[in-house]
Amino acid sequence: MKFKISVLLICCLGIYSIQAQELQKNIDSLLAQYAKPKQDTTRVRLLEKLSSHYNVAALDSAKAFAVEGVALAEKLKDVSGRWRLRNVLGTYYERKAEYDSALAQYNDALKIIDSLNSTRGYAIVLNNKATVFIRQAKYQEALELLFRALEAEQDLENREGIAQAYNNIGVVYYYTQNFDKTTEYLTKALEIQEELGKLDGLILGYNNVGAIRDYQQKYKEAIGSYQKALAISEQLGDVKQEAIAWSNIALAQVKLGQLNLAESSITKALELRDKASDPQGKVQSQITFGRVLQAQERNALAKSYFEMGLKAAQENELLLLEREALTGLAELATANRNYQEANTYLSQVIVVKDSITNKENAQAMAEMEAKYQTQQKENQILAQRAELAEAELINRRRTALFAGSLGLAFLFGLIGFLVYKQQRLKNQQLQKEAELRTALAKIETQNRLQEQRLRISRDLHDNIGAQLTFIISSLDNLKYGFKEMETKLKDRLTGISSFTSQTIYELRDTIWAMNKDSISLEDLKTRITNFMDQAKASTQGITFNFNLDQDLAADHSFKALVGMNLYRIIQESVNNSLKYADPDTISLDFKKTAAGFELQIADNGKGFNESEIEAGNGLSNMRKRAKELQGSLQINSEAGQGTTLILSIPEQ
């Protein structure tokens, strides 16, 4: 069994770092000074130090002192204090995994630093901003910032800052699988940290060396490096780093087969995550613990930890971890031969993948929109300049007419007219240039969005699609290669093959939607008709009816996400009817209403009482998709009377 390991730590530069035995002593001394009511720049520095210390010892207190410091620095117009405290506040949000808030603070700090032209401040904040990008897996953006930070540290001849920049550059190369570069930069960082005797820097170095040893399958050496990092973390009193070290140790122990030791280590990590108020880290540790228990074949307890991790990931909107927890639950269900439950979890994995893809597309569109709005503002400035130039020209002509004599009036008027005409031509040229820039910006936006769609859909088709096809082929070869296998085993292989085939169909549906900017009613009708034809081929004695309102134009288009959600709701509803209702007829009606559109799916099957059944993931997913469409989903059903599903959505 393979485990993901996230051990390369990222150095979030702070201005202060002290050892554990000195930490409380220094905090007590600073609090004694804090009790004095003096309100000047000295107090701003005091609040900065308190917040920096508490970022290691107690995060909630760190935020309180940082916010107070920002307010006082603003009041005193202390420019240096303003950027320093915003940097410390950004570190607080980064440790809390609130990355948007952290980036906002770092960006504000950089704006202030630009006005001061502070090379040191520039290096510190660029490094911290890169830290957030690394945690968000935006490696190219992070690498660009880190090399700029390294250049600034080299200009300052700051050995500690150079080491920290080397470390973080090595981290990025690790995540991008460039291990030669990883080893080069991590070695440089560790050499400088050992030379300087900086304990916080050595934590990073030992953890990163451990990660490389882990990748090289030298697990005992990796544990040795992690234990060195753990000892220094305990000495510094950095609870979050202690938790990370225990998690890393646990995963290496799993790979050595030391499962009992791994369970003890991950339990310590979970306790420390709670103490450090680290929600994302806690979710990761819960899922890791589930993997450890799964390796021990303690499936019931493993399931409970996967479910805890899933719940916390959903509450904190951590989509990647949510997908990892669902995958673990699906594997457990498959191991327990509960294929229906495995199918349910894998369906949820597909929904989460769709959400991740939509979020990435939304971010790209927001970036393009920001560039477009910037271009629009530039065009407005050009237009204003043209208006001012025209007004100035008119004033000059009037002055010339009043000041000149009657004999020169005609000459001056002619000259003024020629200049005015020339200016008008110039203004028209400026306007055309502005319109051309706007058109080019729109074209660039559309091209980049289309390139991203094509890249993602190509990756899905070439990688995941090919792998699933290989699985089906392998299963079929097993059945034909071992003709004397038990019927029960052959049936199970057939079931897995059918499930994989269904996954390929759903993957193709997703790729189909991603390759389109919009989906017309004709596209949707064709897709639904194909789906219903497949359903007819796999069932007997069931009549399918699909009626499209004649008032709807066939070329009416929906956004790709809207069309995909409509198709998924229809697909889930029809599958539920076939699976549970035992109907003779399934009818689908799509019509235009005053408020928007209405989709009605009805069968004459057994029906059910919704209050008497346990709501499954199918109904939950349909309601979730209806909510994304800003619509409502109504289910009318009685035992023996069939079921009718009514989806109402606004004009799209």
VOGU-3710 file (C-alpha; in Angstrom, 3 decimals, decimal comma):
1> mkfkisvlli> 0,000/0,000/0,000  1,337/3,439/-0,903  0,931/6,497/1,295  1,210/10,141/0,435  3,803/11,865/2,592  3,906/15,588/3,162  7,101/16,132/5,079  8,975/18,936/3,413  8,392/21,821/5,742  8,155/25,376/4,520
11> cclgiysiqa> 10,039/28,052/6,404  7,613/30,895/7,095  10,129/33,626/7,901  9,607/35,378/11,181  11,683/38,167/12,620  12,278/36,437/15,950  13,054/32,811/16,987  14,046/31,603/20,479  14,373/28,302/22,316  11,698/26,775/24,568
21> qelqknidsl> 13,518/27,450/27,821  13,776/31,119/26,908  10,309/31,455/25,339  8,165/31,733/28,455  10,777/33,879/30,169  10,789/36,323/27,268  6,976/36,341/27,047  6,732/37,140/30,777  9,206/39,980/30,360  7,345/41,372/27,338
31> laqyakpkqd> 3,979/41,133/29,127  5,433/43,127/32,035  6,388/45,875/29,570  2,987/45,563/27,867  1,245/46,440/31,150  2,707/49,937/30,925  0,269/52,352/29,209  2,858/54,042/26,993  1,580/54,470/23,407  4,517/55,034/21,030
41> ttrvrllekl> 6,565/53,172/18,402  8,326/51,237/21,175  4,964/49,650/22,021  4,466/48,782/18,342  7,756/46,813/18,421  6,656/45,200/21,693  3,361/44,003/20,159  5,268/42,655/17,171  7,557/40,587/19,419  4,640/39,281/21,516
51> sshynvaald> 2,712/38,234/18,418  5,790/36,526/16,929  6,384/34,542/20,127  2,744/33,525/20,431  2,730/32,359/16,781  4,886/29,535/18,163  3,251/29,129/21,592  -0,472/30,135/21,327  -2,011/31,173/18,002  -5,154/32,875/19,343
61> sakafavegv> -3,086/35,229/21,508  -0,807/35,931/18,530  -3,728/37,296/16,512  -4,956/39,557/19,342  -1,554/41,230/19,803  -0,972/41,535/16,034  -4,356/43,225/15,422  -3,709/45,671/18,281  -0,259/46,404/16,862  -1,605/47,113/13,367
71> alaeklkdvs> -4,137/49,573/14,779  -1,494/51,380/16,859  0,984/51,533/13,939  -1,738/53,044/11,734  -2,568/55,603/14,420  1,103/56,599/14,902  1,805/56,456/11,141  4,658/54,036/11,903  5,328/52,737/8,383  7,901/50,103/9,409
81> grwrlrnvlg> 5,627/48,804/12,175  2,696/48,584/9,748  4,397/46,139/7,381  6,078/44,128/10,159  2,817/43,508/12,043  0,916/42,686/8,856  3,650/40,158/8,088  3,247/38,578/11,555  -0,551/38,553/11,102  -0,082/36,832/7,744
91> tyyerkaeyd> 2,033/34,155/9,480  -0,820/33,617/11,960  -3,346/33,052/9,146  -0,917/30,762/7,298  -0,531/28,577/10,399  -4,339/28,485/10,728  -4,562/27,365/7,047  -6,607/30,485/6,179  -4,578/31,124/3,038  -6,675/33,863/1,397
101> salaqyndal> -6,431/35,965/4,565  -2,679/35,303/4,782  -2,120/36,460/1,178  -4,169/39,613/1,795  -1,932/40,547/4,748  1,300/39,809/2,826  0,123/41,855/-0,182  -0,680/44,822/2,082  2,771/44,480/3,670  4,467/44,490/0,231
111> kiidslnstr> 2,666/47,699/-0,770  4,024/49,408/2,360  7,538/47,985/1,779  7,562/49,399/-1,765  7,161/52,892/-0,321  10,115/52,270/2,062  12,344/50,506/-0,486  13,282/47,996/2,249  15,305/45,120/0,795  15,122/43,140/4,061
121> gyaivlnnka> 11,370/43,541/4,343  11,007/42,627/0,685  12,896/39,349/1,208  10,929/38,388/4,337  7,444/38,966/2,931  8,189/37,470/-0,513  9,371/34,281/1,192  6,250/34,116/3,375  3,932/34,746/0,425  5,695/31,943/-1,467
131> tvfirqakyq> 4,987/29,691/1,533  1,249/30,084/0,972  1,580/29,366/-2,755  3,480/26,156/-1,956  0,708/25,016/0,393  -1,800/25,777/-2,407  0,314/23,739/-4,887  0,966/26,844/-7,034  4,602/25,897/-7,516  5,545/28,099/-10,466
141> ealellfral> 4,314/31,249/-8,679  6,116/30,168/-5,494  9,404/29,522/-7,289  9,351/32,958/-8,924  8,888/34,681/-5,542  11,568/32,558/-3,834  14,269/33,400/-6,372  13,423/37,093/-5,947  13,681/36,659/-2,155  17,027/34,829/-2,554
151> eaeqdlenre> 18,407/37,677/-4,657  17,400/40,189/-1,983  19,017/38,112/0,797  22,231/37,818/-1,240  22,292/41,601/-1,703  22,047/41,906/2,092  24,655/39,137/2,612  22,202/37,631/5,132  23,367/34,034/5,583  20,303/32,934/7,551
161> giaqaynnig> 17,920/34,386/4,970  19,905/32,764/2,129  19,619/29,390/3,873  15,882/29,771/4,306  15,466/30,691/0,626  17,577/27,674/-0,440  15,405/25,419/1,733  12,134/26,611/0,269  13,401/26,431/-3,312  14,359/22,822/-2,578
171> vvyyytqnfd> 10,825/22,213/-1,292  9,291/23,380/-4,574  11,641/21,222/-6,636  10,683/18,251/-4,435  6,990/18,739/-5,109  7,688/19,024/-8,866  9,699/15,734/-8,737  13,039/17,358/-9,678  15,100/15,483/-7,082  18,545/16,519/-8,336
181> ktteyltkal> 17,629/20,174/-7,772  15,958/19,253/-4,478  19,127/17,663/-3,123  21,290/20,553/-4,373  19,311/23,320/-2,651  18,494/21,427/0,568  22,174/20,567/1,021  23,110/24,242/0,608  20,503/25,225/3,203  21,555/22,607/5,768
191> eiqeelgkld> 25,252/23,536/5,449  24,496/27,187/6,259  22,117/26,345/9,141  24,680/24,024/10,736  27,320/26,735/10,324  25,047/29,309/12,006  23,692/26,936/14,661  20,074/28,015/13,909  17,779/25,450/15,474  14,595/26,474/13,638
201> glilgynnvg> 16,437/26,194/10,334  17,823/22,783/11,284  14,244/21,517/11,832  13,542/22,252/8,190  16,798/20,738/7,008  16,405/17,453/8,901  12,767/17,059/7,847  13,645/17,673/4,231  16,600/15,276/4,276  14,240/12,731/5,830
211> airdyqqkyk> 11,811/13,218/2,956  14,522/12,506/0,396  15,600/9,376/2,318  11,952/8,310/2,423  11,628/8,695/-1,345  14,815/6,628/-1,770  13,184/3,900/0,418  15,856/4,356/3,109  13,200/4,407/5,801  15,423/3,891/8,867
221> eaigsyqkal> 17,644/6,788/7,831  14,514/8,865/7,200  13,225/8,145/10,730  16,608/9,188/12,132  16,346/12,581/10,393  12,735/13,059/11,523  13,688/12,279/15,126  16,392/14,969/15,016  13,782/17,452/13,769  11,397/16,312/16,536
231> aiseqlgdvk> 13,997/16,847/19,268  14,692/20,398/18,111  10,946/21,152/17,792  10,403/20,025/21,376  13,328/22,184/22,470  11,806/25,217/20,731  8,286/24,426/22,000  6,893/24,509/18,438  3,831/22,240/18,758  2,892/22,324/15,083
241> qeaiawsnia> 6,364/21,200/13,998  6,271/18,404/16,620  2,994/17,150/15,097  4,483/17,188/11,600  7,551/15,239/12,764  5,414/12,529/14,457  3,273/12,197/11,293  6,396/11,740/9,168  7,807/9,151/11,579  4,505/7,237/11,535
251> laqvklgqln> 4,428/6,958/7,750  8,020/5,731/7,578  7,218/3,141/10,270  4,264/1,906/8,194  6,553/1,350/5,236  8,900/-0,678/7,495  5,932/-2,772/8,647  6,171/-1,405/12,203  2,410/-0,907/12,432  2,080/-0,779/16,217
261> laessitkal> 4,796/1,869/16,466  3,153/3,779/13,630  -0,187/3,764/15,483  1,476/5,200/18,597  3,257/7,897/16,567  0,172/9,058/14,659  -1,829/9,176/17,926  0,746/11,622/19,311  0,503/13,652/16,110  -3,299/13,908/16,454
271> elrdkasdpq> -3,018/15,096/20,052  -0,519/17,773/19,027  -2,683/18,901/16,057  -5,517/19,615/18,527  -3,154/21,509/20,801  -1,793/23,591/17,886  -5,293/24,469/16,539  -4,242/23,196/13,096  -7,496/22,065/11,336  -5,942/21,112/8,016
281> gkvqsqitfg> -3,103/19,232/9,665  -5,564/17,400/11,916  -7,612/16,245/8,910  -4,437/15,023/7,202  -3,404/13,132/10,356  -6,863/11,544/10,720  -6,717/10,278/7,141  -3,131/9,087/7,686  -4,243/7,214/10,834  -7,018/5,630/8,766
291> rvlqaqerna> -4,371/4,421/6,306  -2,297/2,951/9,158  -5,344/1,088/10,519  -6,232/-0,062/7,006  -2,745/-1,538/6,649  -3,367/-3,418/9,925  -6,683/-4,698/8,447  -8,562/-3,016/11,311  -11,132/-1,848/8,805  -13,928/-0,825/11,172
301> laksyfemgl> -11,702/1,577/13,136  -10,036/2,777/9,913  -13,487/3,629/8,543  -14,318/5,751/11,603  -11,133/7,829/11,128  -11,765/8,254/7,409  -15,303/9,448/8,244  -13,988/11,918/10,852  -11,481/13,260/8,323  -14,205/13,494/5,660
311> kaaqenelll> -16,541/15,459/7,946  -13,822/17,930/8,971  -12,628/18,335/5,359  -16,195/19,168/4,246  -16,652/21,659/7,113  -13,396/23,451/6,215  -13,912/23,152/2,410  -10,652/21,186/1,954  -11,560/19,547/-1,357  -8,310/17,626/-1,926
321> lerealtgla> -8,466/16,036/1,540  -12,195/15,347/1,081  -11,365/13,408/-2,083  -8,596/11,474/-0,260  -10,970/10,476/2,591  -13,662/9,332/0,131  -11,088/7,283/-1,760  -10,059/5,535/1,472  -13,687/4,745/2,305  -14,210/3,325/-1,207
331> elatanrnyq> -11,164/1,084/-0,821  -12,455/-0,201/2,535  -15,898/-0,925/1,043  -14,284/-2,821/-1,830  -12,122/-4,813/0,605  -15,310/-5,710/2,539  -16,983/-6,727/-0,767  -19,635/-4,066/-0,306  -19,595/-2,983/-3,949  -22,742/-0,855/-3,742
341> eantylsqvi> -21,229/1,250/-0,953  -17,945/1,480/-2,885  -19,896/2,718/-5,902  -21,570/5,364/-3,725  -18,250/6,678/-2,413  -16,682/6,715/-5,877  -19,684/8,680/-7,178  -18,966/11,264/-4,461  -15,310/11,314/-5,543  -16,480/12,264/-9,051
351> vvkdsitnke> -18,624/15,096/-7,622  -15,644/16,426/-5,623  -13,399/16,209/-8,698  -15,987/18,228/-10,644  -15,980/20,848/-7,853  -12,174/21,047/-7,878  -12,167/21,492/-11,658  -14,900/24,154/-11,502  -13,018/26,019/-8,787  -9,829/26,046/-10,867
361> naqamaemea> -11,752/27,324/-13,897  -13,428/30,011/-11,774  -10,032/31,186/-10,516  -8,683/31,374/-14,067  -11,743/33,332/-15,205  -11,369/35,723/-12,261  -7,745/36,382/-13,230  -8,740/37,073/-16,810  -11,588/39,308/-15,668  -9,164/41,314/-13,481
371> kyqtqqkenq> -6,874/41,872/-16,469  -9,843/42,884/-18,579  -11,055/45,394/-15,957  -7,541/46,860/-15,720  -7,492/47,336/-19,479  -10,905/49,016/-19,315  -9,633/51,502/-16,720  -6,615/52,286/-18,900  -8,964/52,938/-21,824  -11,046/55,301/-19,674
381> ilaqraelae> -7,905/57,241/-18,768  -6,993/57,539/-22,458  -10,492/58,798/-23,241  -10,288/61,393/-20,450  -6,927/62,585/-21,747  -8,409/62,953/-25,212  -11,314/65,016/-23,839  -8,925/67,271/-21,889  -6,772/67,786/-24,992  -9,839/68,725/-27,037
391> aelinrrrta> -11,056/71,159/-24,369  -7,615/72,771/-24,149  -7,553/73,220/-27,934  -10,945/75,003/-27,901  -9,773/77,391/-25,171  -6,649/78,272/-27,122  -8,675/79,037/-30,245  -11,068/81,304/-28,315  -8,151/83,204/-26,774  -6,617/83,706/-30,218
401> lfagslglaf> -9,888/85,003/-31,664  -10,367/87,580/-28,884  -6,709/88,708/-28,760  -6,037/88,951/-32,470  -6,966/91,752/-34,737  -9,705/91,576/-37,324  -7,107/91,263/-40,059  -5,551/88,156/-38,479  -8,850/86,613/-37,308  -9,383/84,592/-40,443
411> lfgligflvy> -5,774/83,319/-40,434  -5,891/82,335/-36,772  -9,297/80,751/-37,285  -7,945/78,691/-40,170  -4,927/77,594/-38,174  -7,139/76,714/-35,221  -9,442/74,691/-37,446  -6,536/72,724/-38,933  -5,056/71,978/-35,513  -8,504/71,014/-34,173
421> kqqrlknqql> -9,069/68,652/-37,100  -5,662/67,080/-36,579  -6,402/66,606/-32,882  -9,745/65,023/-33,712  -7,994/62,569/-36,000  -5,515/61,819/-33,221  -8,339/61,280/-30,746  -10,091/58,931/-33,152  -6,858/56,986/-33,556  -6,466/56,729/-29,750
431> qkeaelrtal> -10,048/55,491/-29,443  -9,509/52,842/-32,127  -6,305/51,698/-30,400  -8,224/51,399/-27,112  -10,970/49,363/-28,781  -8,346/47,097/-30,371  -6,634/46,490/-26,992  -9,995/45,633/-25,449  -10,768/43,160/-28,235  -7,329/41,556/-27,913
441> akietqnrlq> -7,763/41,218/-24,144  -11,101/39,443/-24,654  -9,592/37,102/-27,242  -6,648/36,319/-24,949  -9,051/35,544/-22,098  -11,077/33,116/-24,205  -7,949/31,451/-25,634  -6,407/30,852/-22,212  -9,640/29,443/-20,806  -10,013/27,110/-23,815
451> eqrlrisrdl> -6,383/25,982/-23,496  -6,959/25,148/-19,837  -10,125/23,169/-20,641  -8,344/21,232/-23,380  -5,334/20,520/-21,154  -7,448/19,175/-18,285  -9,723/17,088/-20,547  -6,693/15,709/-22,434  -5,029/14,702/-19,165  -8,232/13,011/-17,980
461> hdnigaqltf> -8,648/11,128/-21,283  -4,996/10,120/-21,783  -4,215/9,146/-18,188  -7,305/8,083/-16,230  -9,264/6,876/-19,296  -6,384/4,731/-20,507  -5,833/3,251/-17,050  -9,506/2,326/-16,642  -9,560/0,728/-20,115  -6,481/-1,300/-19,145
471> iissldnlky> -8,278/-2,510/-15,985  -11,302/-3,695/-18,041  -9,035/-5,471/-20,517  -7,102/-7,153/-17,698  -10,299/-8,366/-16,007  -11,635/-9,798/-19,279  -8,307/-11,549/-19,907  -8,510/-13,083/-16,433  -11,979/-14,505/-17,176  -10,925/-16,005/-20,504
481> gfkemetklk> -7,491/-17,098/-19,290  -8,867/-19,057/-16,324  -11,966/-20,717/-17,757  -12,259/-23,176/-14,862  -12,484/-20,475/-12,136  -15,453/-20,547/-9,765  -18,690/-18,973/-11,020  -18,813/-16,698/-7,968  -15,326/-15,318/-8,673  -16,160/-14,849/-12,353
491> drltgissft> -19,338/-12,937/-11,377  -17,324/-10,665/-9,129  -14,801/-9,947/-11,887  -17,716/-9,196/-14,233  -19,182/-6,806/-11,641  -15,890/-4,949/-11,258  -15,528/-4,739/-15,058  -19,059/-3,310/-15,381  -18,395/-0,758/-12,629  -15,163/0,341/-14,335
501> sqtiyelrdt> -16,985/0,661/-17,674  -19,603/2,881/-16,006  -16,804/5,028/-14,571  -15,385/5,477/-18,108  -18,825/6,588/-19,367  -19,055/9,173/-16,566  -15,486/10,324/-17,294  -16,409/10,797/-20,953  -19,459/12,827/-19,892  -17,222/15,095/-17,815
511> iwamnkdsis> -14,711/15,534/-20,684  -17,611/16,253/-23,066  -18,850/19,075/-20,801  -15,370/20,514/-20,192  -14,670/20,829/-23,939  -17,641/23,144/-24,390  -18,158/26,799/-23,438  -21,880/26,137/-23,536  -24,302/23,218/-24,023  -27,350/23,661/-26,259
521> ledlktritn> -30,713/21,969/-25,791  -29,943/19,932/-28,912  -26,653/18,730/-27,341  -28,451/17,883/-24,104  -31,273/16,085/-25,935  -28,784/14,002/-27,922  -26,855/13,072/-24,776  -30,015/12,143/-22,862  -31,379/10,132/-25,821  -28,135/8,147/-26,024
531> fmdqakastq> -28,310/7,491/-22,277  -31,939/6,294/-22,512  -31,070/4,065/-25,477  -28,368/2,447/-23,338  -30,905/1,977/-20,543  -33,359/0,311/-22,983  -30,652/-2,042/-24,157  -29,926/-3,181/-20,586  -33,589/-3,560/-19,467  -36,678/-5,333/-20,794
541> gitfnfnldq> -40,307/-4,287/-20,754  -39,681/-0,630/-19,823  -40,877/2,228/-22,030  -38,871/5,479/-22,065  -40,486/8,786/-23,136  -38,602/12,074/-23,630  -40,718/15,190/-24,390  -39,187/18,602/-25,129  -41,421/21,716/-24,955  -42,048/23,037/-28,482
551> dlaadhsfka> -41,686/26,611/-27,170  -38,004/25,937/-26,523  -35,595/26,644/-29,368  -33,251/23,739/-30,120  -30,268/26,124/-30,191  -31,004/27,549/-26,726  -27,743/27,214/-24,778  -26,803/26,736/-21,135  -23,426/27,265/-19,535  -21,361/24,054/-19,545
561> lvgmnlyrii> -21,661/23,632/-15,757  -25,470/24,112/-15,901  -25,873/21,582/-18,714  -23,647/19,058/-16,937  -25,637/19,383/-13,691  -28,945/18,887/-15,566  -27,598/15,764/-17,247  -26,267/14,320/-13,970  -29,648/14,860/-12,218  -31,488/13,086/-15,075
571> qesvnnslky> -28,927/10,269/-15,073  -29,176/9,755/-11,284  -32,994/9,869/-11,290  -33,376/7,333/-14,120  -30,787/5,029/-12,528  -32,684/5,179/-9,211  -35,948/4,274/-10,979  -34,333/1,311/-12,727  -32,604/0,146/-9,550  -35,399/0,474/-6,980
581> adpdtisldf> -38,824/1,269/-8,537  -39,397/-1,679/-10,965  -41,368/0,591/-13,355  -43,075/-0,099/-16,709  -42,703/3,477/-17,948  -40,213/6,305/-17,320  -41,127/9,737/-18,740  -38,983/12,870/-18,969  -40,529/16,299/-19,752  -38,542/19,535/-20,144
591> kktaagfelq> -40,505/22,770/-20,564  -40,302/26,554/-20,334  -42,036/28,328/-17,449  -42,594/31,972/-16,531  -39,795/31,792/-13,950  -37,345/29,766/-16,041  -37,359/26,036/-16,796  -38,936/22,921/-15,310  -37,696/19,332/-15,639  -40,112/16,551/-14,635
601> iadngkgfne> -39,083/12,874/-14,401  -41,858/10,387/-13,565  -42,198/6,600/-13,290  -45,113/4,266/-12,476  -43,039/2,051/-10,203  -43,420/0,981/-6,583  -42,877/4,452/-5,130  -41,686/5,112/-1,579  -42,286/7,231/1,500  -39,306/9,585/1,777
611> seieagngls> -39,696/9,951/5,559  -39,394/6,185/6,020  -36,200/5,626/4,056  -32,614/6,562/4,798  -31,518/9,367/2,474  -28,763/8,084/0,213  -25,961/9,894/-1,549  -27,912/9,841/-4,830  -30,696/12,069/-3,450  -28,119/14,200/-1,617
621> nmrkrakelq> -26,071/14,735/-4,785  -29,205/15,674/-6,806  -30,196/18,259/-4,191  -26,663/19,611/-4,110  -26,599/20,011/-7,900  -30,055/21,676/-7,829  -28,694/24,154/-5,276  -25,713/24,912/-7,563  -28,293/25,688/-10,287  -30,047/28,102/-7,856
631> gslqinseag> -33,164/25,985/-8,247  -35,392/23,710/-6,194  -35,855/19,916/-6,260  -39,228/18,400/-5,265  -39,849/14,633/-4,987  -43,444/13,370/-4,877  -43,860/9,667/-4,164  -46,265/7,282/-2,466  -46,003/3,551/-2,053  -47,644/1,878/-5,064
641> qgttlilsip> -48,274/5,231/-6,831  -44,949/5,782/-8,578  -42,490/8,665/-8,168  -42,294/12,135/-9,736  -39,200/14,374/-9,497  -39,659/18,082/-10,354  -36,610/20,330/-10,843  -37,296/24,088/-11,226  -34,448/26,433/-12,163  -34,343/30,132/-13,050
651> eq> -33,531/31,485/-16,504  -29,896/30,538/-17,219
//
